[in-house]
């Protein structure tokens, strides 16, 4: 839509809303002349609806509701705009969506010269004295970090930039970090003694040998629980707890609120909430900034990645947190997050290759590849070999079954992080065991990410009716990223074109990667989660919606393009399914009489773009108006 058309309509809509806000609200407001996609059980489309006392009243046609003006209702003319229920982001870390006053790379890929320059520039402001920690947020572990003439590894770049200070790069994914030599030397053993990460402590009989699979001394990259051995100041992490960290986070809360409202998001699930994070949401509420509903999933990630499972202790904590928020109208905490495994990205360019750690059914391959970043192309330089390793599931199989059974019996929703095909199989075993042992509780348990799912388990997802929280923007191909995953999953042969090997339509990855539509057709329920700030701080719902519809790259269909879904299904994922996934479908998620008046007005009609064969333009959609509990919380200027 051209700017010459958009601007006058924006102004007219804004002035109409202002007029409505200034009118007497005693009788409520009637919204007319819209294309209202209600997301009710029939997916009906209406023209008009009424808002009274923060809830939807009648929903119907212009003819049915226009006469309410004479009864004292204020009137808003939507002028044909598309209206949806407020959006639900069911896997987000909202406090990470706005940068703190810290050194920050904003998730942008950098080469190692640029990385060293950025760190050097941050030292004066954030770590002025020798020995001070420098924590750098939003480092991208899987994009950039390109070697240069000066630096071959991240560790070397950090050492050159700040040799006399410990430096930590905190990965955007929440699973990886990188350190300089000074920081690696500060690693603690289980008794708190400073022993350092080095060849001796990580060796077969070393005090930190159990962490060896997560530590790459050459590059300085450390993943998962192995990061906990290095005492990084909490101001750079969402596990923060100090007064200084609280002040840093509290300063950004107005911007967090504004970002989510401008994105049309009126409901979230914080996918890993601890006491510090929950307190920030309470602070938002106390300051009048909480313009959405929050389901805070109680998180025990340090235990999960540390191999600790004390079911009674976890239940006691989760029950105490649930009780704390039982009477809160906007925040609840009746879900527990479980990290079943880690991540699928490896590093094929180290020697030997640094393997992924997601739990897989088959062993990882040891790839040998060359990649030309400037040309975005590469080749396989030698036949791959079997690594003899297939990653890690954080729990013993039977213990995971017992954990899920106990949570389900206690009335908790279970939100499982699962990346690999073995971890998803075990997650399904756990949910199935809970149902067999407890009966069908009706609780909508969810699995997030699902990067690789065996075809047999795609059917099981449907049979159990699991809610699937995909991040759809991650699904379209990008060779610079996919070469960090697929070469570990399927063998390569010397001389193969790298893209041909990675995107082999007959390879295992093609049958298993992000199986959206096959799982939905089997009976699973699609939800949606941005996982912001991973990959992007912006939750970008319409980018995710467009990606779910297209499954293309550079205008060409992806090698498993059949896994794309329809606009009907992805809108349901972001609205009514999202509300049901956190047990709030009776109060929000659709535009129906009696439900909370949470809705958004868009600058374009997504169905018209589909009909015009331009689904990619959905990514550019802007929210004109966000209303929460009947009150406008965002207007586009």
N, C-alpha and C positions, 0 to 999 in steps of 0.2 A: 504494500500500500504506500503510495507516494506521500511525502511530507506535506505537500500542499493540501492533501485530503485529511491527513491525520490531525494536524494542528487545530483547525477550527472545531473539529468534533471533540478533541480533548478539552478545549476551552469551554464548549457548550456543556459537556458532561460535568466538568468541574463546577461551573456556575450553577448548574441544576442541583448538584449535590450540596453546594453551599446554601442554596435557597432552601433545600429540604432540611438542612441542619438548623437553620434559623427559624423554621416554622414550628408551630406547636407540635410536640411529639406525643401528646396525650393519647391520641388514637392510633399512633403508629405511622408507618411509611409504606406506600405501595410503589413497587418498581414495575414500570410498564415498558413495553416495546423492546423486550430483550429476546435473545435466543438462549433460553435457559435449559442447559443440559443437566437435568436434576440428579442423575445417578441413582434414581430410585430403582425399585425392583424391576420395573419395565423399561428402564433407561428412557423415560419419557422426556419430551422436549416441550417446554412451556413458553409462554410469552411474558408472564407476569407473576409476581408473588408479593406477599405482604410480610413485613417485619413488625412484630409487636413485642415489647418487653424483652428484647434480645433473642427472640425465637422467630422461626418462620411460622406465619399463619397460613392462609389459603395460598395455594399454588394453582395457576390456571391460565386462562386467556385474558387478553386485554378487555374483551367485552364483559367478561365476568367480574373484573376487578376495577375497571376505570371509574365506576360510579362511587367508589369509596372516597373520592375527593370531596363529595358533598357531605360525607359523614365526618369530616375533619381530618382525614389522613393527608399527610404530606405526600407529594408525588415526585418521583424521580423518573425521568425519561431516559432509558438506556440506549435509545436510538440504534437499535438493531445489534448492539454489541453481544458477544458471546459471554455467557455467565456460567461459571462452574462452582461447585462447592469449594471451600478452602482446601488447599493441598496438604497432604500428609507425607512428611519425610520420615520414613521409619528406620533409618540408620544414619545418624548424623552425630557429630561431636561439635555442638553449636558454639562452644566457647573458643573453638579454633578457627571460626569463620572470619574473624577480624584480627589483624596482627596486633601483637602487644608492642609496647615500647621496648623493643629488643632488636638485636641484630637479626635480620630476616632475609631469606632468599626468595620468599614468595612462591616457592615451588617451581621456579624457572630453571631450565637446564643451563648449566654453565660449563665451560671447559676449565681445566685445572689452573691455568693462568688467571682466569676471571675469578675463580674461587679464592685463590690466594690473595688477589687484590681486594676482594670484598672483605675477607677476614681481617686483612691488614687495616682496612679502613674502619672496621668496627672496634678494633682494639682500643683506640684512644677514647672513644665514648663509653664503651661498655665494660672494658677490662683494663683500666689505665695503669695499674701497678703490676710489676712482675709477680707471677704467682696467682693473679686473679683468674677466675674461670671466665671463659667466653663461651656462651651458649648461642648457637645459631639456629634459628627456627626455619622450618619449611624447606629443608634440603631435599632435593629429588634424588633418591638412590638409584633410580632406574632410567634416568634420562639425562644426558649430559655427562659430566665428569670425564670429558674426553681428554686423554693424555696430550701433552704438549712437549715441545723440545726441552723445556725446563723441568717439567714434572711428569712422572709416569704413573703415580698413584695419588689418591686423595691424601693419604697419610703424609707423603712427601710434601705436598702443597701446603698442608696445615703446619708441618714442622717449619717450613721456610717462612711462613707468615707470622707465626707466634711460637717460637721455640721455647720461650721462657714462661709460657702460660698454658694451662690445660685447655684444650678446645674440644667441644662436642658439636657435631652437626646432627640435629634432630630430624629424622626423615619424615616426609609428608605422610607416609603410610602408617606411622605409629609402630612399625615393626623393625625398622633398621635405623642405625645411627653410625656415625663415623667419628674417629678420634685421632688426635695427634699423639706422638710418642709420650709426651708429658702426661696426657690423660690416661693412656693405656697403662702406664706405670703405677697408677693409683688404684688399680683393681684390688678388691678385697676378697679374701677367702670367706668361708661360711662362718668363721669365728670373728670376722671383722679385722683381721690382720691385713696390712697392705703388702701384697705379694706381686702385683702387676700381672698383666697379660703378656706372656712371653713364651718362647719355645719350651722352657722347662716347666712352667706351671700348667701349660696346656698339653704337655706330653703324656704318654701312657700312664705314668705313675704320678703325674703332677696334681697339685691341690685343686686345680681348676680344669682337670681333664674332662669332666662332664660337660663343660661348655665348649669344647674344642670345635664341635660341628657348627657352632654359631659364630665363630671368631675367625676373621681373615687378617692375620697379622701384617701381611704384605700391604693391603690397601687401608687397613685401619677400620674396616666395616665390621660391625657387630650387630647381631640380630636377636630379637626376642628376649628371653629372660637373662641372657648373658650380659645385657646392658645394665642390669641391676647391680652388678659387681662394681661398677664405676660410680662413685658418689657425685653425680652431677647435681648442681644446685637446682632446686625445684622450680625456679622461676621460668624455666623453659619447658616444663612438662605439665600435662593435664593431671598428673598425680601430685601436683603442688599442694602445699598445706601451710606455708608460712604467711605471716602478715604482709610481707613484701609481695609475695605472689598474689595474695588476695587483692591488694591495692592495684596491681597491674591488671588483673582480670576485671575488677569492678569498674575500672576506667573505660573499658570497651563495651560494657553491657548496653548502653544506648545504641551503639552502632550495630551490635548483634541483633537487637530487637528490630531496628530499622531494616537491616538486610533481609531478615526472614519475612517481614511484612511486605517488602517490595518484591519479594519472590513469590508472593501469594501463599505462603506457608502458614497455616493456622494450627498445625499439629505436628509434633515431632516425637521420635523416640531417641533419647540420648543413649547411644549404644554401649557406653561404658562409663557409668556414673559412680563416683565415690563420694565421700562426705564433702570434700571440697567443692566438687561440681554441683552437688545438690544444694549446697549453701548459696552458690551463685544464682541458681534459679529462684531460690527464696528471696535473695536480694533483689533480683529483677522484679519479682512480684511486689515486694514491699515498696519499691520505687515506682510502681505503676508502669513498668516496662514489659511485663509478661503478657504479650498479646497473642498467645497461643496456648494450647494444651501440651503438657510435657509428660511423657512416660519415661521415667529415669530408670534404666535397666541397671540393677545392682551388679557390680563388676568385681571379679576376683582375679584379674588378669595376671598378677604376680604369682598367685598360687597356681593358676592354670599352666603358665609357662615354666614354673618351677617344679612341676610334677607333684604338687601338694593337693590333697583332696581330703578335707575334714568336713564331711557332709553335715554332721550336727552343728558345727561352728558356722558353716555357711548359711544353713537354714536359720539359725538364731539371729545372725546379722541381718539377713534378708527380711525376716519377719519383723525385726525391730524397725527397720527402715520403712517397710510397708505400713506399719502402724503409725509411724511419725506423720505420714502424709494421707492417712485414711480419710481425714475430714477436709482436705485441701481441695478446693473446687477446680484448680487448674493443674496441679502437679500430683502425680501418683507414682508409685514404685512397686508394682506387683509383677515385675519381670526380672529374671536373672539371666545375665549374659554368660555364655560359656565359650571360651576360645578352644575349639577342638584341635586346631592345628595352626600353622604359621602362614607362610607366603609361598607363592609359586615362582617368584623371580630368582634366578641364579646369576652368576657372572661367568660366561663362557670364555672370558679373555684372561682369567688368572691361570696360573699353572701350579697345581691342577685346577680345573674349573671349580669355582665355588658353587656348591650344589644348592638348589632350592631346599626348603625344609617342610613344605606341605606334605601331608600324609597321602601317599599314593599306593595303588594296588600293585603296580609294577615298579621295578627298579628304574632309577634315573639313568639316562645315557650320559656319557662323558663326551661332549661335543668338541669338534675342532672346526672353527669357522673363522672367516675373515669378513670384516664389514667396513665399507667405505661410507662414513657418515655424510660426506659432502654429496655423494651420489645416491645415498640411501639404497645401496645394493651390496651384495656380498656373495660369497661362495662357501661351500664346504671344502675344507682343505685336507681332510683325512677322514676315514671311516670312524664313526663313533664307537665307543666301547661301553659295556655294561658297568655301571659304577658299583654294583653290589649293595646300594642303599636306596631306600624308598621313602625317605622322609620320616617325620615324627608325628604321631598323634599324641596329644598331651596327656592322655588318660589310658589306663588299662581298660580293655574292652568292657569287662564286667563291671568295673567301677563306674564307667560312664553310664551304663544301663541303670545302675543303682542310684546314681546322682539324678538322672532325669526322672526316674520313678518317684524319688523323694520330693523333688520340686513340684511335679505335677500333682502329687497327692496333697501337698500343702497349698495348692491353689495358685502356684506361680506360673506365669507364662515363661517359656524358655526361648531365648534368642541365641542361636548357635552360630558362631563364626566358623565357616567351613570353606576351605579353598580346594583341597585335593579330593580325588575320587574315593580314596579309602576313608578319609575323615567324614565325608558325606555318608558313606555306607554305614559307618559306625554311628553317626548321628541319627540316621534312620533306624538303626537297630535299637538305639536308646529310646526314641519316641515310640516305636512299636512296642517295646517292652513296657513302657509306662502305660500304654493303653491296655495291654494284655493283663497287667497286674492290677491296675486301678480301675479298669473300665474306661469308657470314653468320657473324659471330663468335659469335653467341649471347649477346652482352652485352646486358643489359636497359637500353637507353637510355630516359631519361624526359624528359617535358616537363611543366613546372609552370605552373599558373595557367590558361592557355587560356581567357581571358575572352571572346574572339571568335574563332571558327573558321569559315571558309567551309564550307558544306555539302559541297563537293567534297573538302575536306581532312579532314573528319570521316571520310570513307570511306578516305582514305589513312592516317590514324592506325591504322585497323583493318588495312589491308593490310600495314603494316609491323610490326604487333603492338607498338606503342609503349606503354610504361607511362605513364599519365596521373595526375599528382599534383594533384588538385583540392583546394581548400579549400571544402568543401561549405557551410559556414555563410555564405559570401559570396553564395550564389546566390538566396536569397529576396529579394523586392523590398522596397525602401525608397526612397520617392520622393525624400527629401532627399539620398540618395546617387546614385540613378539619373539624376537630372536633371543631374549633373555628367558623365555619360557619353553617354547615348543621344541627347540633342539635337545632339551633335557628329557622330553617325553617320547620322542620317536626317533629311530636311528637315521643318521645321515650318511651318505656315501660320498667319497672323494669325488670332487668335480661337479657336484650338484649345485645348481643355482640356489642361493640361500632362500629366496622368497618361494621358489617352487617346493623346497623341502618343508618350509614352515607352513605354507598354505596348501599342502597336499590334500585334495578333497577326499582321498582314500585313507588318510592318516588317522590315527586315534584322536588327535585333537579335534578334527573336524566333527567327529561324532559325539564329543564330550564337552566342548567348550561352551559355557554359558547357554545351557539348553532351555531357553525361555519357552518357546512355543510347544515343543514336544512334552515338556513337563506340564504345561497348562492344559493341553489337550488330554493328558492322562488324568487330570483332576486336581492338580495343585492350583493354588491361588496366588496370583501375581500381586505383590506389593512393590514398593519402590523406596530406595534409600540412596542418597547422594554420597554418603561416607565423607562429606566435607569435614575437615579440610584436606583429606587425602586427594591427591591429584589436583584439586581445585578448591580454594576457599569458598567460592561461590557455589551454593547448592544447585544452581542452574537446572531447575526442573524441566524447562522446555528443551534444553539441550538433551537431557536424558530421554524425554518423550520422543524427540525426533530420531535419536539413535535407536530406540526400540522399534521404530517403524521402518527404518531404512536398511540397517545392517549393510551399509555400503562404505566404500572408501574410494576417494577420487572419482566419484560418479559411477563406479563399477560395483556389482554385487559382491558381497563377501563370499568366501568359499563355503560357508554354511548359512547363506542368506535365508534359507527356509526357516530359521529360528526367529525371524522377525515376528512381531505380533501386530495386532490391529489397533487403530486409534481407540475404539471402544474399550479394549482390554487395558491399554496403558492408562487411559483416563480413570478407569475403575481402580487400577493399581494405586494411583495417586490420590484417590478420593475415598470411596466407600470401602474398598478393600483395605486401604491404609488405616481407616478408622476401626474396622473390625479386627485387624491384626493386633491392636492394642486394647481390644474389648471396649471400644467406645462407639461402635456402630449404631447404638440406640440413641446417641445424643448428637452425633455429627457425621460428616462424610457424605451426606446427600441433602438436597434441598427438598425437604418434606415438612409438612405441618407438624409442629411440636418440637422439632430439632433446633439446636443452637443455630442462630443466623450467622453462619460462617460462610462467606462466599467471596468470589473474585470476579472482576470484569476485565476482559482481555481486549487488546487493541486489534485483534484479527480473529477470524473464525477458523479454527483448526480443521474442521470438516471441509470447508471450502478449499483450503490448501490441498487437502488430500484429493478432492475431486479434480482439482486443477493439475494434479500430478507433481506437486511441489512440496512434498512432505519435509524436505530439508529446511524450508523456510520457517517451519514451526520453531526451530531453534532460536529464531530472532524475536519470538513473541515477547511482548511486554505487558505487564500487569498495569492496568489503568487505576484500579481501585481494589483494595482489600478491606473486607468488613469482618470483624470478629465480634461475636455476641451482639450483633446488631449495630456496632459502632465502627465507623471508618477508622482504620489504623494506618492506612497508607493511601495517598492519592498521587498519581504520577503528575509531575509538574511539566 
